[in-house]
Amino acid sequence: MYTVQVEAVCSLKTLDKGGIDDLHYCTMTVDLRSIENFLCSLAKNKVGPIIKTKSGTQSEYDLKTGSRQVDIVTEIDKQVEKIIWDTLKQEYPAFKFVGEESYVKGVTVITDDPTFIVDPIDGTTNFVHDFPFSCTSLGLTINKVPVVGVIYNPHTDLLISASKGNGVRVNGEEYDYKKKQVQMGPLIINKSIVALQPGSAREGTNFTTKMRTYENLLSADGGFVHGFRNLGSSAMSLAYIALGYLDSYWDGGCYSWDVCAGWCILNETGGRVVGANKDEWDVPVDNRTYFAVRGSCDDSGKDQAKYISDFWSNVEGTLKYD
């Protein structure tokens, strides 16, 4: 069983004078597999039923990012996030929390402390339109590294989970990802299926970069990939790469809650997450641009590195997000 020791705030005591917080730290042993199991139960028993029963019922929603973008949020997103946070806070009071609906730009930051990073409903556009590809995505970082990931799509009753050093499980059963990678064969750009998503912003240089890159990837004179898929969910895209259904996923404009859980799951299968822009080999969980690639039978990592470089050669422009 893989466990880690971390130093975290165990209690807070406000002093009588000046209102200064006295931070009490302690060293705790974190059982990642136990947290994985707890998140699986939360996703399947508390969150999943809400997503499934409320899918397609939300005719009223807000556009979070303005009239020329289509980043949708519903009241159910907010309600589900509260349920998740209340549940986690009771079980893990010393841990921090970052959620999509409670995020405040310029204020919310990810620290080295154990931090739950959560997207209550990933694929909200799918959810609003009752397309059965919305899920909940529950991740945990320690030292800003994804170490636990749970993704649950209640429409298909698909639960994918992992924790660092403990492998991957599908609906509670160990997943033989190596066997799947043998079936898929080597990682080669012109024999791959890529997940691509235009995103919520449909104007500006980022949108132009995406469209030109898509054209390059599809062109017979470019990457000439077998095809691309838009699942409408970053979390499900990463999960499907880990399961060997997709070869890679390239995107910009995402946030940490979109990728945290899937990043951990992908890592456990030998997959890799780098930046969407050329030569970004090492990126943080809140990078805002990502390129995820599946693992392969080549344990040296050379074919994976070549695939990444070949893919980057088709990227026309640079994705930049605030």
C-alpha positions, 0 to 999 in steps of 0.5 A: 500500500502506497502512503505518504507523510505530509506536514499539514495544518491540523488545527487553527486557534485564533488568538485573543489579541489582534485576531492572528491565527496560530497555525498548528502543524502536524505530520500525518501519514496519508493512505492514498488508497483509502482516500481513493476508496472514499472518493469512489464511494462519494462519486458513485453513491452521492454525486452520480445519482444527482448527475444522472437524474438531473441531466437534461433538466436544466433549461436555465443556466449561466454563461460564466465567461461572457456572451461570446463564449459558451462556458455553461454553469447550472445550479446543479453544478453549484449544489453538487460541489457543496455536497462534495466539499461538505463531505470531504471537509468532514472526513478530511478537515486538514485538507484544502479544497479547490473546486470549479464553482468556488474558484476565485481568479487571482485568489484561489491558489494550489499549494503544497498542502494536500488539496482536493481539486474537484470538478463537480460536473465535467461536461456541463454542456453535455449535461445540459443537453442530456448527452450521456457523457458528463461525469464527476472528477475528484482529484487530490494533489500533494506537493502540487502533484496529482496523487489520487484520481476518481472519475465517474460517469453515471450514465454508463456506470463507469467508475475509473480510479487510481492512486499513486503507486497503486495502479488503476481500477475500473468499477473496483476491479484491477485494470490490466492496462499493459495488455491493452497497450499491447493490443494498441501497438506502438505510438505513431502519430499517423495511426492515432486517434486524438481527443480535441475540444474547441473549448468555450472561447470561439474567437481570438488567437487561441481559437485560431491556433486550435483550428489551424492545428486541427487542420494540420493534424488531419491533413494528409500533408500533416499529421494525418491522424486516423481521426479525432474525437470531441468527448466534451469532457476533459476528465473523460478524455484523460480516462479514455486515454488511460484505458487505451481507447484514445491515444492522446488529448490536446487542449488549452483553456482547461483548469486544474479541476478538469485534469487533476483526477485524470492526470493521476489515473493516466500516470498510473498507466505509464501515460504522460502529461506535458504542455500543449505548446512546443517544448513544454515538457514539464508543466504544473497541474494548473498550467491551463494548456495540456497534452496527454499521451497514453503509455506504450509497450516501449518502457524506454519512453522513446516512442512516447517522446517521439510522438509528443515531438511529432505532434508538436510539429503540427501545432501552429501558434501558441496557446496562452491563457490568463 
